[in-house]
Amino acid sequence: MKESTSQYYRCPATGAALELVVERSQDGVVESGTFQSKAGSSVFPIQHGIPDFTWPKELAEEDRETRDSYESIAEDYDNYASLPFLTYRCSEAEMRERMVDQLELEPNSRVLEIGCGTGRGALHLAKRLGPSGELFLQELTPLLLDKAIEKLSNLDMLVEFSIANGSYLPFQDNFFDAAHHFGGINTFADIPRCLSELARVVKPGGKVVVGDESLGPWLADTEFGRVMSNSNPLLKCEVPLASLPVTARDVRVEWIVMGAFYTIEFRVAEGPPDADYHLQIPSERGGSHWTRYYGQLEGVTDETKALAHKARKVANQSMHDWLEAVVRDAAKRQLSD
Ligand SMILES: C[S@@+](CC[C@H](N)C(=O)[O-])C[C@H]1O[C@@H](n2cnc3c(N)ncnc32)[C@H](O)[C@@H]1O
């Protein structure tokens, strides 16, 4: 890692600033050392030039098992990676270019890819960036990241590699122009946290594009669906729409690769969705969204309800205005007695 980028990193556990302690470096490139939190409670090693921000140190069982299984096939991973595309007779390059299009990158964008594997997608990201672009590539499985480093370390732009859990990102808020992941999130131990983290580190207005296996629901009861789900049970995973953060806007879901994979694309907003809750709604019922939700007092009998409706009609008021006046007057009178 370049020493000049050390300021970019934050503790994946707390978000606190980290101090770089260099053991060995050459020409501004840190070969070994540590990142430490100021309190010294968390230490993240840098070995062979790659910081390891894996958090929690004791990974959740699902993440540990996933990492172990990818470690065991890392040498052959690239020989197998094109199998899904061959199976579905789809072009891997076309699919990846399409996802990169969705990220709306500029040549000088700062982009994050988590779970980048051996760098198959990162090659497409890099093509869209110029010399002032910045590409941050993260992986949970060190042996896969080694393959990405072989493919991508000699590019004419800043490319920074690190080991990290996609659900605990070692970056400050609003740091990237866009973030991407493809192919692994279905098995992440904490999918909602990963999606929230991606939204947290992307600047408001920036795009997040995530994809993985999930058979289109209309295909579940077809020969195609049954045969392919039998070979790959991950096709039964659901699209994690309910796990999106509240800052997600302009959400789009697509099923690609013959309907066997989904992509979710969203734009990051500054906060939760908002509305004019107090807008007065012109109708017999009257009131606002706010009074309708928060202003309810208690139910009354059918007879009282019918009388109230009659009375508000005679008064030529909306139910909200009539009730507001009647209840307020009655309460005031009661309180002054
Ligand atoms: C099928 S591979 C896809 C690799 C790459 N994104 C691609 O498109 O070729 C899934 C990747 O997700 C990574 N992964 C799994 N769990 C992860 C986690 N919790 N955080 C980050 N990466 C993870 C795996 O190590 C693996 O490289």
The ligand as an SDF file (V2000), in Angstrom:
LIG
                    3D

 27 29  0  0  0  0  0  0  0  0999 V2000
  -17.9930  -15.8420   -6.5530 C   0  0  0  0  0  0  0  0  0  0  0  0
  -16.7090  -14.8480   -5.9370 S   0  0  0  0  0  0  0  0  0  0  0  0
  -16.8660  -13.4190   -6.9380 C   0  0  0  0  0  0  0  0  0  0  0  0
  -15.5820  -12.6990   -7.0860 C   0  0  0  0  0  0  0  0  0  0  0  0
  -15.6330  -11.4280   -7.9300 C   0  0  0  0  0  0  0  0  0  0  0  0
  -16.5000  -10.4350   -7.3470 N   0  0  0  0  0  0  0  0  0  0  0  0
  -16.0610  -11.7060   -9.3190 C   0  0  0  0  0  0  0  0  0  0  0  0
  -17.0820  -11.1450   -9.7680 O   0  0  0  0  0  0  0  0  0  0  0  0
  -15.3950  -12.4940  -10.0020 O   0  0  0  0  0  0  0  0  0  0  0  0
  -17.2990  -14.2950   -4.3460 C   0  0  0  0  0  0  0  0  0  0  0  0
  -16.2500  -13.5140   -3.6100 C   0  0  0  0  0  0  0  0  0  0  0  0
  -16.7880  -12.9480   -2.4310 O   0  0  0  0  0  0  0  0  0  0  0  0
  -15.7820  -13.0040   -1.4230 C   0  0  0  0  0  0  0  0  0  0  0  0
  -16.4200  -12.9110   -0.1000 N   0  0  0  0  0  0  0  0  0  0  0  0
  -17.1630  -13.8420    0.5250 C   0  0  0  0  0  0  0  0  0  0  0  0
  -17.5790  -13.3830    1.7180 N   0  0  0  0  0  0  0  0  0  0  0  0
  -17.1090  -12.1210    1.8500 C   0  0  0  0  0  0  0  0  0  0  0  0
  -17.2060  -11.1090    2.8390 C   0  0  0  0  0  0  0  0  0  0  0  0
  -17.8910  -11.3000    3.9610 N   0  0  0  0  0  0  0  0  0  0  0  0
  -16.5920   -9.9440    2.6170 N   0  0  0  0  0  0  0  0  0  0  0  0
  -15.9090   -9.7130    1.4720 C   0  0  0  0  0  0  0  0  0  0  0  0
  -15.7700  -10.6240    0.4920 N   0  0  0  0  0  0  0  0  0  0  0  0
  -16.3610  -11.8160    0.6750 C   0  0  0  0  0  0  0  0  0  0  0  0
  -15.1110  -14.3430   -1.6620 C   0  0  0  0  0  0  0  0  0  0  0  0
  -13.8560  -14.4200   -1.0460 O   0  0  0  0  0  0  0  0  0  0  0  0
  -15.0620  -14.3640   -3.1780 C   0  0  0  0  0  0  0  0  0  0  0  0
  -13.9330  -13.7760   -3.6850 O   0  0  0  0  0  0  0  0  0  0  0  0
  1  2  1  0
  2  3  1  0
  2 10  1  0
  3  4  1  0
  4  5  1  0
  5  6  1  0
  5  7  1  0
  7  8  2  0
  7  9  1  0
 10 11  1  0
 11 12  1  0
 11 26  1  0
 12 13  1  0
 13 14  1  0
 13 24  1  0
 14 15  1  0
 14 23  1  0
 15 16  2  0
 16 17  1  0
 17 18  1  0
 17 23  2  0
 18 19  1  0
 18 20  2  0
 20 21  1  0
 21 22  2  0
 22 23  1  0
 24 25  1  0
 24 26  1  0
 26 27  1  0
M  CHG  2   2   1   9  -1
M  END
$$$$
